[in-house]
């Protein structure tokens, strides 16, 4: 991603009515430089990858995330004070420092905004083939639960824990119900995030994955079959997908019927 457009004006647009400077003070963008670079490295290593693939609009989204995270990380090290219009960065002994509580609320609000905007940015990232084929894209798109908002912290400590469980559940669904080829196609089509369209089969498969991943005290295999059986019935209405499924899983679901060809009245 590109960060060359970050300057004082852009920072103040991202965080309005908070940052103030006095004449002759070091520009705020210069003060934030170490944290900006750190936030950029974090965003790329965890979510975007190193490649520059974002269009201008989405790159601006990413830059706002970088600025808000950088500011939240930098606040404890800045000369931050309360002014009549909010928080300010000033260079004078006549202004009283901001209270600890207000600083904590500011940092919390910034981090919440980072998380909300990151969810939105990742949804747009799914529409880029370059991202889906990258290391970070493959990490998220390996499962139907490829959005951060799929993670419920009360159940799993981290997104990675939830993803591990989702991979296990989807592997069992693939083996027991859908087959590799159909499951892979539906997952790839869902993760392309085609605008303004819902997938007639990928959406119910994803719903089944969510139900099983977040199941409570239920046997795994019977639960998977219970959730997948209606989707298998739906396949008959979509010949293109049914053919993919039938080629791989048809023999398993339509075994050859037993035929008694052994003579004798006492053989059953």
C-alpha positions as CSV (number, residue, x, y, z in Angstrom):
1,X,0.0,0.0,0.0
2,X,1.1,3.6,-0.6
3,X,1.5,6.0,2.3
4,X,3.1,9.0,0.5
5,X,-0.1,11.0,0.7
6,X,0.0,11.1,4.5
7,X,0.5,14.7,5.7
8,X,-0.8,16.9,8.5
9,X,-3.9,17.8,6.4
10,X,-4.8,14.1,5.8
11,X,-4.2,13.2,9.5
12,X,-6.6,16.0,10.6
13,X,-9.2,14.7,8.1
14,X,-8.9,11.3,9.6
15,X,-9.0,12.5,13.3
16,X,-10.9,15.8,13.2
17,X,-11.3,18.2,16.1
18,X,-8.6,16.6,18.3
19,X,-5.2,17.6,17.0
20,X,-3.9,21.2,17.6
21,X,-0.5,22.6,17.1
22,X,1.2,25.9,18.0
23,X,3.2,27.9,15.6
24,X,6.8,26.7,15.1
25,X,6.0,23.2,16.5
26,X,7.2,20.1,14.7
27,X,4.4,19.0,12.2
28,X,2.3,16.3,13.7
29,X,2.9,14.0,10.7
30,X,6.6,14.1,11.5
31,X,5.9,13.2,15.1
32,X,3.8,10.2,14.1
33,X,6.3,8.9,11.5
34,X,7.6,6.0,13.6
35,X,4.1,4.9,14.5
36,X,2.8,5.3,11.0
37,X,5.5,3.0,9.7
38,X,4.7,0.5,12.4
39,X,1.0,0.6,11.7
40,X,1.6,0.1,8.0
41,X,3.8,-2.9,8.7
42,X,1.1,-4.4,11.0
43,X,-1.6,-3.9,8.4
44,X,0.4,-5.4,5.6
45,X,1.8,-8.4,7.6
46,X,-1.6,-9.3,9.2
47,X,-4.1,-8.5,6.5
48,X,-3.1,-6.9,3.2
49,X,0.3,-8.4,2.3
50,X,3.2,-6.4,0.8
51,X,1.8,-5.9,-2.7
52,X,0.3,-2.6,-4.0
53,X,-3.0,-3.7,-5.4
54,X,-5.6,-1.3,-3.9
55,X,-7.3,1.3,-6.0
56,X,-7.2,4.9,-4.9
57,X,-10.4,4.7,-2.9
58,X,-9.5,1.5,-1.0
59,X,-5.9,2.7,-0.4
60,X,-7.4,5.8,1.3
61,X,-9.4,3.4,3.5
62,X,-6.2,1.6,4.5
63,X,-4.4,4.9,5.2
64,X,-7.2,6.0,7.6
65,X,-6.7,2.7,9.5
66,X,-2.9,3.3,9.6
67,X,-3.4,6.9,10.9
68,X,-5.9,5.9,13.6
69,X,-3.8,3.0,14.8
70,X,-0.6,5.1,14.7
71,X,-2.3,7.8,16.8
72,X,-3.7,5.4,19.3
73,X,-0.3,3.8,19.7
74,X,1.5,7.2,19.9
75,X,-0.8,8.9,22.4
76,X,1.0,7.8,25.6
77,X,4.2,9.2,24.2
78,X,2.8,12.6,23.0
79,X,2.4,15.9,24.8
80,X,-1.4,15.5,24.8
81,X,-3.6,18.0,26.7
82,X,-7.2,19.0,27.0
83,X,-8.3,22.2,25.3
84,X,-11.7,23.9,25.2
85,X,-12.3,22.1,21.8
86,X,-11.0,18.7,22.8
87,X,-7.6,17.1,23.0
88,X,-4.6,19.1,21.7
89,X,-0.9,18.6,21.1
90,X,0.7,21.9,22.2
91,X,4.0,23.2,23.4
92,X,3.1,25.4,26.4
93,X,3.2,25.1,30.2
94,X,-0.1,27.1,30.6
95,X,-2.4,24.3,29.5
96,X,-3.3,21.5,31.9
97,X,-2.7,17.9,30.9
98,X,-5.6,15.7,29.9
99,X,-7.0,13.4,32.5
100,X,-6.1,9.7,32.3
101,X,-9.7,8.7,31.9
102,X,-10.2,10.9,28.8
103,X,-7.0,9.6,27.3
104,X,-8.1,6.0,27.8
105,X,-11.5,6.8,26.2
106,X,-9.8,8.4,23.2
107,X,-7.5,5.4,22.7
108,X,-10.4,3.0,23.1
109,X,-12.5,4.9,20.5
110,X,-9.6,4.9,18.1
111,X,-9.0,1.2,18.4
112,X,-12.7,0.5,18.0
113,X,-12.7,2.6,14.8
114,X,-9.7,0.7,13.5
115,X,-11.5,-2.6,14.0
116,X,-14.7,-1.4,12.3
117,X,-12.9,0.1,9.3
118,X,-10.6,-3.0,9.0
119,X,-13.7,-5.2,8.7
120,X,-14.9,-3.0,5.8
121,X,-11.5,-2.9,4.1
122,X,-11.2,-6.7,4.1
123,X,-14.6,-7.0,2.5
124,X,-13.3,-4.9,-0.4
125,X,-10.0,-6.8,-0.5
126,X,-12.0,-10.0,-1.3
127,X,-12.9,-8.4,-4.7
128,X,-9.3,-8.2,-5.8
129,X,-7.9,-11.4,-7.4
130,X,-4.4,-10.3,-6.5
131,X,-5.3,-10.3,-2.8
132,X,-7.2,-13.7,-2.9
133,X,-4.1,-15.3,-4.5
134,X,-1.7,-13.7,-2.1
135,X,-0.4,-15.4,1.1
136,X,-2.7,-13.3,3.3
137,X,-5.6,-13.7,0.9
138,X,-5.2,-17.5,0.9
139,X,-5.1,-17.5,4.7
140,X,-8.5,-15.8,5.0
141,X,-10.1,-17.4,1.9
142,X,-9.2,-21.0,3.0
143,X,-12.5,-21.1,4.8
144,X,-16.1,-19.8,4.4
145,X,-15.5,-17.8,7.6
146,X,-13.2,-15.4,6.0
147,X,-14.4,-12.2,7.6
148,X,-13.1,-10.9,11.0
149,X,-16.7,-10.3,12.1
150,X,-17.3,-14.1,11.9
151,X,-15.1,-14.4,15.0
152,X,-17.0,-14.4,18.3
153,X,-14.6,-13.6,21.1
154,X,-16.8,-15.1,23.7
155,X,-16.4,-18.5,22.0
156,X,-12.8,-18.4,20.6
157,X,-9.9,-16.4,22.0
158,X,-8.6,-15.4,18.5
159,X,-9.7,-15.4,14.9
160,X,-7.0,-18.0,14.2
161,X,-8.6,-20.4,16.7
162,X,-12.0,-20.0,15.0
163,X,-10.4,-20.4,11.6
164,X,-8.7,-23.7,12.7
165,X,-12.1,-25.1,13.8
166,X,-13.7,-23.9,10.6
167,X,-11.1,-25.6,8.5
168,X,-11.7,-28.9,10.4
169,X,-15.5,-28.6,10.0
170,X,-15.2,-27.8,6.3
171,X,-12.8,-30.7,5.7
172,X,-15.4,-33.1,7.3
173,X,-18.2,-31.6,5.2
174,X,-16.1,-32.1,2.1
175,X,-15.3,-35.7,3.0
176,X,-18.8,-36.7,4.2
177,X,-21.2,-34.6,2.1
178,X,-20.0,-32.3,-0.7
179,X,-16.8,-33.6,-2.1
180,X,-13.6,-31.6,-2.7
181,X,-14.4,-30.1,-6.1
182,X,-17.8,-28.7,-5.2
183,X,-16.7,-27.4,-1.8
184,X,-13.7,-25.7,-3.4
185,X,-15.7,-24.0,-6.1
186,X,-18.4,-22.8,-3.7
187,X,-15.8,-21.5,-1.3
188,X,-13.9,-19.6,-4.0
189,X,-17.1,-18.1,-5.5
190,X,-18.2,-17.0,-2.1
191,X,-14.8,-15.4,-1.3
192,X,-14.8,-13.4,-4.5
193,X,-17.5,-11.3,-2.8
194,X,-19.3,-10.5,-6.1
195,X,-21.1,-7.2,-5.5
196,X,-24.9,-7.1,-4.9
197,X,-25.3,-10.9,-5.4
198,X,-25.9,-13.8,-3.1
199,X,-24.9,-17.3,-3.9
200,X,-27.7,-19.8,-3.9
201,X,-25.5,-22.6,-2.6
202,X,-22.5,-21.0,-1.0
203,X,-24.6,-19.0,1.4
204,X,-26.4,-22.0,2.9
205,X,-23.1,-24.0,3.0
206,X,-21.5,-21.1,4.9
207,X,-24.5,-20.9,7.3
208,X,-24.1,-24.7,7.9
209,X,-20.4,-24.1,8.7
210,X,-21.2,-21.4,11.2
211,X,-23.8,-23.5,12.9
212,X,-21.4,-26.4,13.3
213,X,-18.4,-24.3,14.3
214,X,-20.4,-22.6,17.0
215,X,-22.3,-25.8,18.1
216,X,-22.7,-26.5,21.8
217,X,-22.3,-30.1,23.1
218,X,-23.5,-31.8,19.9
219,X,-21.8,-34.8,18.2
220,X,-19.8,-33.5,15.2
221,X,-20.5,-35.9,12.4
222,X,-24.3,-36.2,13.0
223,X,-24.5,-32.4,13.3
224,X,-22.7,-32.0,10.0
225,X,-25.0,-34.4,8.2
226,X,-28.1,-32.7,9.7
227,X,-26.9,-29.3,8.5
228,X,-25.7,-30.4,5.0
229,X,-28.6,-32.6,4.0
230,X,-30.9,-29.8,2.9
231,X,-28.1,-28.3,0.8
232,X,-27.6,-31.6,-1.0
233,X,-31.3,-31.6,-1.8
234,X,-30.9,-28.1,-3.2
235,X,-28.2,-29.2,-5.6
236,X,-30.8,-30.9,-7.8
237,X,-32.1,-27.4,-8.8
238,X,-28.7,-26.3,-10.0
239,X,-27.5,-28.8,-12.7
240,X,-24.1,-27.3,-13.1
241,X,-23.2,-27.8,-9.5
242,X,-25.1,-31.1,-9.2
243,X,-22.9,-32.5,-12.0
244,X,-19.8,-31.6,-10.1
245,X,-21.1,-33.2,-6.9
246,X,-22.5,-36.3,-8.6
247,X,-19.2,-37.1,-10.4
248,X,-17.3,-37.2,-7.0
249,X,-19.9,-38.2,-4.5
250,X,-22.7,-39.9,-6.5
251,X,-21.4,-43.4,-5.9
252,X,-21.3,-42.8,-2.1
253,X,-24.9,-41.5,-2.0
254,X,-26.3,-44.0,-4.5
255,X,-24.7,-47.3,-3.7
256,X,-25.6,-50.4,-5.8
257,X,-28.6,-52.1,-4.3
258,X,-28.2,-55.6,-3.0
259,X,-29.5,-58.3,-5.3
260,X,-30.0,-61.8,-4.0
261,X,-28.7,-64.1,-6.8
262,X,-27.8,-67.1,-4.6
263,X,-30.2,-70.0,-4.9
264,X,-31.7,-71.5,-1.8
265,X,-34.9,-70.9,0.2
266,X,-33.0,-70.2,3.4
267,X,-30.6,-67.4,2.2
268,X,-31.6,-63.8,2.9
